[in-house]
Amino acid sequence: MINATYWQKKRVFITGHTGMKGTWLSVWLSKLGAEVFGYSIDQPSNPSMHSLIYKQHYDGFYEGDVRDYNSLKKIIDHIRPDVIFHMAAQSLVRHSYLDPLYTYTTNVMGTVNVLEIARQYSSIAAVVCITSDKCYQNDGFDTKFKENDKLGGNDPYSSSKGCAELVVSAYNESYFRETNSPVIVSVRAGNVIGGGDWAEDRLIPDLFRAIDFGHPVIIRNPNSVRPWHHVLDCLSGYLALTQKIFVSGNEFAGAWNFGPTEDYNKPVSYIVDRVSNLWGDELKWETTPDRDNKEAQALSLDSSKAVKRLGWKPRLDLDDALKLTTNWYRGYKDGDDLLELTLHQIRNYEAI
Ligand SMILES: NC(=O)c1ccc[n+]([C@@H]2O[C@H](COP(=O)([O-])OP(=O)(O)OC[C@H]3O[C@@H](n4cnc5c(N)ncnc54)[C@H](O)[C@@H]3O)[C@@H](O)[C@H]2O)c1
């Protein structure tokens, strides 16, 4: 499905390259032969996968803010990318309650800035805007969302991603309909799991932090069902879509869901138990009710469009995804070479 011939020497610009997904994508694209450039405001966590893997200064990685149009434009002018993956975001629901202004300005105006700049370059083949499965209006029923379902979001993060979707759609309709203009897509995926995540208030990082510090992990919503998704399955969707754009252009513009199959939709408690079994006996957990939580209890995506039109499908079952994730954190704990471990997991994934 993912073919290096599409990526050799392609200049790929990733906003949010220091994030969890951005780091996996950087490593994978470099392996495929692309020239990778990045633009991020910070290391989003300490430790961060990016700084563990990229230990030396690299000229193509820039520090900058997607809210700053001039700074972003200067870098894009300089790089002249073939493809942009726009991932930079305030990506945490809980944090979005504390700082809605930063969340909206980054997630919405950051997207406006990227598209505003992209429309000045017909040399860009594709702009892939990473939003979220939370962009849909979720009334709490067990709906499988399709791409044309209503957008919404009850918390600032989800709503900012719904807004970013509206921005992508309006820019698409207004500026990117010419055959020689960049193809703009938005991609919606669910809760990603995989090694290298240390974000706050995400289940997998919370579990491995608890293991590290030797204290019980506090689980707020053990019964919430989420479409857990391995980061490589998610990124393979973004890459497969971009490859189609290289060949067929505008017919692939628009919104795309990349979600896991049904058997991935498991409650939080299942993930905790399984990781605990895979790790051994070091993980203890307690529950406390989360009165502040307004996240929907159930959320799932209908990815049949990607399956039919891209030939994409998740390749890992949930158990394999959890094993890969646990092995990565084991490698971290054992002091392994994390670039090599990450590449090893990518190579094995490509061979499935
Ligand atoms: N991880 C998930 O489970 C998940 C699920 C659905 C959607 N997403 C989306 O995927 C994308 C990547 O997620 P992630 O988990 O890698 O995120 P992350 O939190 O690990 O990293 C966020 C990245 O964005 C950068 N950033 C934040 N604010 C910025 C700003 N103002 N200017 C420039 N850079 C800024 C950070 O420096 C970092 O590189 C995000 O858009 C996120 O909303 C993630």
The ligand as a Gaussian input file, in Angstrom:
#p B3LYP/6-31G(d) Opt

LIG

0 1
 N       -2.997000      11.572000      19.213000
 C       -4.286000      11.318000      19.015000
 O       -4.862000      10.376000      19.594000
 C       -5.081000      12.174000      18.052000
 C       -6.419000      11.812000      17.782000
 C       -7.142000      12.580000      16.866000
 C       -6.543000      13.670000      16.250000
 N       -5.249000      14.015000      16.554000
 C       -4.669000      15.172000      15.869000
 O       -3.471000      14.765000      15.211000
 C       -2.509000      15.827000      15.239000
 C       -1.213000      15.347000      15.859000
 O       -1.510000      14.835000      17.153000
 P       -0.363000      14.448000      18.182000
 O       -0.933000      13.459000      19.109000
 O        0.892000      14.123000      17.458000
 O       -0.182000      15.840000      18.954000
 P        0.877000      16.254000      20.054000
 O        0.121000      16.942000      21.129000
 O        1.749000      15.091000      20.397000
 O        1.774000      17.334000      19.288000
 C        1.256000      18.566000      18.921000
 C        2.243000      19.228000      17.977000
 O        1.720000      20.508000      17.596000
 C        2.696000      21.490000      17.876000
 N        2.032000      22.765000      18.188000
 C        1.096000      23.004000      19.151000
 N        0.728000      24.311000      19.102000
 C        1.429000      24.879000      18.077000
 C        1.501000      26.169000      17.517000
 N        0.742000      27.178000      17.980000
 N        2.349000      26.388000      16.482000
 C        3.127000      25.391000      15.988000
 N        3.109000      24.148000      16.480000
 C        2.258000      23.885000      17.505000
 C        3.502000      20.938000      19.040000
 O        4.759000      21.584000      19.149000
 C        3.611000      19.487000      18.602000
 O        4.596000      19.365000      17.610000
 C       -3.183000      16.977000      15.999000
 O       -3.767000      17.849000      15.061000
 C       -4.252000      16.273000      16.820000
 O       -5.318000      17.141000      17.156000
 C       -4.516000      13.283000      17.435000

